[in-house]
Every structure is written in structure tokens, then in C-alpha cells.
């Protein structure tokens, strides 16, 4: 289906895992959410929820700059969240930025300031990853089913539409329209007129047109809605006696008619509608009406689960070794026809080297082991495009493909290993990584390069036992002398590798 580097230090790559309290933070375009859960006998119990309206999207200019007011509101909120989260274990918190943060300028200092106040790194996730996590949050918040579900989430800056079967999404889409952006665009004069609604609905209709055939609902598909706009719409409808449960298109049209009686957004007051929600509700209602029309939805049920719950349960899955990233890597190995035997050889050698230098090189974390294993699995995906410069093709795929479970920073980390596993190491590529990952990234590249080099013959003959010792800027590898004598081409490759590593400040000694 269709469809910035973090400046502050993320968790150290040598920290251990295993928290009992975990938390997730959703940095949405309209509101920031925090949810905290406790692991009790393998089950997750929600123990705290906080939501604050920050209207981040309202402060985003066309060139990607955030206004002083929007920055202040957002950072003040994160400072309060940080009081609750700052002392929590580094691996126990996931924070994700969505539409507005995706569109904000990458050289902005906002993200680094936000991370410092929160006390944890903030992942900038793609729209497709946001959609996947929303579906995860919904499925964990509703009774289980094996049937088809169509989930819609209207956020502040984007709208996600997901078709799934049971617990698994089968198609995901993120559309560039949200309640804040649509209200700003078509109700900027503050007037609630039929003409403004018609223009907003036409824009939503056009945005939905490319995907409506694929996501069109029918009687066998259960339509689910979540997040602020949709939850508020059902609440107002119930308060006004327009609905007992759920939403229909007739309900939405009746609400629009009621909204039009007020004349101006500043005058909009309805039971169940907060003052802050009222400021962005017209744009959200316009989108919701067209979602019903374009996707042929008769009735929509409401779920309390959304992105924040999805982040929390996805984190729990990682801690319990049910990692969506592993499934993604396996899928890419199949899709790009990777030579799995060779990938396994490289992975085994890389793991053997890592085990001998992880302590001295600060590579003891799960992420170090995982990203090295993923890079070994995917280092040849670019060959499916062309053997010439395949490491560059593979890096491009890893950095820009939709990879469920991977935040952008991890995709860039993985892409760097793939790009640098052969030929010269272009160290400037590491500058896009978080500072705390750069030294570790270079060391993992060195390990992967050696594993690839030692398996260049592509046969099942075992790589001989090797002893690895490392220093701050060097490593020494001891081989069986008879093996070295019998493999002069490998010795020549190692001599050349010594020159490549010297260019990035590392020594390689072969004995």
C-alpha cells in the first residue's frame, strides 16, 4: 500500500532491559498523551494516563518552523511529563512524534530540547508506522476477533486509515489532513458557514479519492473510530440524543447542521464538547463526514485505544521477544530474495566477533546485538536492484522503505551499517545518527565488515576459530597460522581492510 536525526542522547547502547513499569508518550499534532503501565504476572495493567492539549500543528509554518507559543506550550507539557518519567529505566519508555514533528524542520532545536525535558529519546515515526501502532492500540483495547476491521484515526495533522484482519493490519494509509490543519485552512476566519464546510469536505474528498476503492467498507467489515475528533463526536451525539452508541453519517450531518447555528468557532458550545476541542472540531467533522461517504461506512464503533496504547503494547512485545521489527526483517529477506545461507553465515561470524568485544567496546545492549543481526540479514538486499554499488541500493531501501516497528533513527542506523559493509567507510554518514550511537555505529560497522570479508567465499566451510582483542581505537585478530597460509586471498583482503580502517582512525592487527 501507498506509503530527523535525534540530537539528544538516546539510551546508552550498553544498558540492560527488564522493567516492570513501562510508559509511552504520543506527541500528537493537537495533544500530547502519556500512558503508564505495570507488568503484573506477564499482563499489562494501565496505571496512569495524562493528556494535554498543546496545538503543536497550529504553530507550524509552511517552511517547517514552530512558533514560539507552540514550542512553549509543548515544552512546558513535556517538562511535566518528565517529572513522572525522567527516573524510569531508559528501555522502559517509548516516545513518538507524529505528523507535525515529521514536517518540522530537521535542524530545529525543538526535538533536542523536548528530549532533555522528557528525559528519554523521541522517535520520529512515519505515517505508516503510526497507522500500524494505532491498529495495535485498537486491537488491544477491544474484544478479540478474527474478522475484518476498518480503523480510522483523525489526528491533528494527519488521518490514518487501516484495514486489518484480527490482530494483523493488512493495509495502512496515512493521509495529509487532520482536524487542526483542516480547521486552519478552511475556517481561518473563525466563521462557521456552509461554504467553509463545503470547501473543507471537498478537500477531504480529494485526499480520500486515491484510497477509497481499497478501503471501502461492507457489511463484513467492522468500522472502528478512535482518538479525539471521533470520540468527541460520539460523546456530543449522545449528549444531544442523536445517538445511543456509535456514529452514523446521519449523526454527523445533524451535528454539522447544529454547528452551523453558532456562526463562529468562538461561540461554539455543545454538551460534551470541550472548549479546546471546539477550536478544531469543524475541520475534524468535515474529514469524518467524507470518510463515511468515501468508504461507505454505515456505522462506526468507538475504541479508546490508539497510538499511545499501540506504543505501549509494541514496547511490551519487544520486552517479551515478540518484536515487530523481527517480522519486518524476515519479510524483507523474502521480498528481496536475499541469499539466506550467506546472510546466516555472516550473522554467525558477526555475533562471534561481537561476543568477544562487546564489553570493551560498550556494545552490550540488546539494540547493538539486534541491529548487527538485522544488518547481516539485510546487507545484500540491494543486489535485487543491481550488483553494482549494491550497498548503496540496500542502504536506500533500509532508510526509506516502510519498515513496521522501526522508528526513523533505527532505520538510519541500520542503513549506515548496510551502506558501509564494503569499500571505503564514509564517516560523514554517521553524523545523521544520535550522538550516543556514532561511536557504537562505527564499531558495529567494523564488526560487520570483518564478518562479510571472512565469508566472501560463500561456502559452508566454517570460518576458523579466531580470537579478537580490542582497544579504544583498534582490534587484533589471531587466526590459526595454517589457515592463514591456506587462504592467501583472505589475507590480502584483510590487508586492504587494514587500510580502510586506518582512514577512520582504527588499527587492525592480524596474527
Helices and strands as residue ranges (DSSP letters): E 21-27, E 31-40, E 43-53, G 57-59, H 68-85, G 90-92, E 93-97, H 99-103, H 110-118, E 122-124, H 127-139, E 148-154, E 159-165, E 168-175, H 179-186, H 194-209, H 212-215, E 221-226, H 228-239, E 247-248, H 249-260, G 265-267, H 275-294, E 299-303, H 307-319, H 324-335, H 340-361, H 366-378, G 381-384, H 390-400, H 408-419, G 427-432, H 435-454, E 467-471, E 474-478, H 481-486, H 488-503, E 507-510
